[in-house]
Amino acid sequence: MDGLQFINGVVFLVLLLSSLLAKAQFRGFHGSLNRHPTFNPTRHNVTYYVGETALLECSVENLGTKEIIWKNRNQKHVITVGSFVFVGNGAYSVSHPDNSPHYDLVIKNVQKHHAGVYECQVSTREEMSINIQLNVIDPPKDKEISSVFSLITASAAVSRPAMTLSGAEFVDQGEAIRLSCNATGVRHAPEDVDWFFKGHKIQSSVQEEIIITKFHSSETRTLLSTLEIERSKMEHSGIYICRSTDLTIKSHNVQVINASKNSERAVKDVGGTSEDRTGRQAEQKDNHCSLLTTHFPTLVLLSTLSSLLIYLPR
């Protein structure tokens, strides 16, 4: 009987542990389902010249199994669902690099009839979307001639991918860090660029006040990306890296300066604190008084001799 009770106890413990483990897994799965998608910061109003390639950015975190839907608010039908394009004229495409939250809408050879309000929507039961205003304007009169010349010179000059990375090297703490990465391809602009800091990839974040923007230009075969950290901190000092999809890399060193400490150090270097300067002035005054007291008898003697010399016969 004791053996049977022991076996029943073991079975009970196994069933109890299995139940607890199943509940933990269910809670973890349920918690993962509760991670709602969130939009990353983006530009809500963009302007392009007629004939350029327009890029409308839409970046979503925690997308999961949901899809991104693009549509024009002035049209009933959708343009894209995920990476699939429903409009078959070849003007539209979706830029979605691997493992990237970006599902950017690309419009080649943009025309004035493309202008309007575009909606980037997440396929959820509740309404979740952002609107982006696309403006299309005529290029300057000399732009068409200059664009043809730039295409000819660019094709002759560019023989390999190129990249420039610019921005301020020193930033006061609390001010914004702004870096610009300009990547040029051989036949077309690089598909994407990534930002890195201390070995970690940088993503746009509302909480950390980080905004990354990207702009494609088919004329010059370039991709311009900007990184902006709105309020710099001391830990933001270091080397920032911009890397394109064709593996072109540039780095830029940024130093965040504590302005208050530097001003205190400058005061000390020039003359110390006000208390130190007052102490030194008092010490100098005491030295002058002591010198006058020490040499006062000599001064009196010299004054008496000079008076007697006046009355001596010559």
Phi, psi and omega in degrees: 000321178298320179296321179294320177296321179297318180295317178298322177296319179296315178300319180298317179295320179297315179296322179295314179296320179297320179295316179296319180295320178296320178296320180295318179295320179296320179295319178296318178294318179295323178295322179293328178291332183280357177283102185282147175296147178224141179278137172276159180300144180205171177275131182258002178212115183232151182228135179225154173279154176301130179098346179280172174264116181273140179235117177251115188274140173212114183236127185230128174268154178056043181290324179063228181271002181283168183241155174261130181242127175253136174206157176269130184297339180272358182237152182278323185278154178279157179267311181220153169228115188066233176260002182271131183257127180268337179271121191263022181271359176083357181280330186260147172202166180244128176265108181222086176299156181302137177057029180249143176282357184278130168233069187278138178272125181249129178239110181279147178048056186297140180237172184295330180288349176280346183296149178150191180261123178252143183244126173259116189237141174265134184284078177236165179295315176279153182289124181217106184201164172229153180249141178231125179272122177255121176250134179236121184236162177289144177287161174302159185301323181271004185287324182295317179293316181293327180293321177296317179296321181292325178295318180294313181291323180294318180294330179278329186271324185274115179243351178205160180302143180226158182206141172232143179229120185229160179157172180290142178272332181234130182226132176291143180302130182099340177276168185277143171261122180233120179236143179237129179243119182246107183252129181244133178262175181279305181256332179206168181294146175304147181296323184197162171230150178238149178251139179227149176214120180055041176083359182247141178286136181267133177239153173298138184211127177290319182296318182269004178057048179245128180234127176242124178241155182220142183220122178266144174228114180286334182295312183260002180056044183236155172235116180258123178236137178241139175246126180229123171252110193296320181231106184285148176236168182298326181287354177277358176289137179151192184261125176258139184237136173246126182230129179268170181291340175268018172067024169277133188230138172224150180233156181213129182265128179239132177243122177270126187253136174274101187295324183295318180292323179295322179293321177297319179295324180294319178299318180294321181294322183285311184201013181077188178285170180297324179295320178296317181295319179297321179296318180293321179296318179296322180294319178296321180296319179297322179296319179296320180295320181292323178294321180294321179294321183293318186261011181294316178301321180296319179296321178296318180296317180295323179293322180292316179298320180293327178291320179293325181296335181291324186268354178288142180291148181257000000 
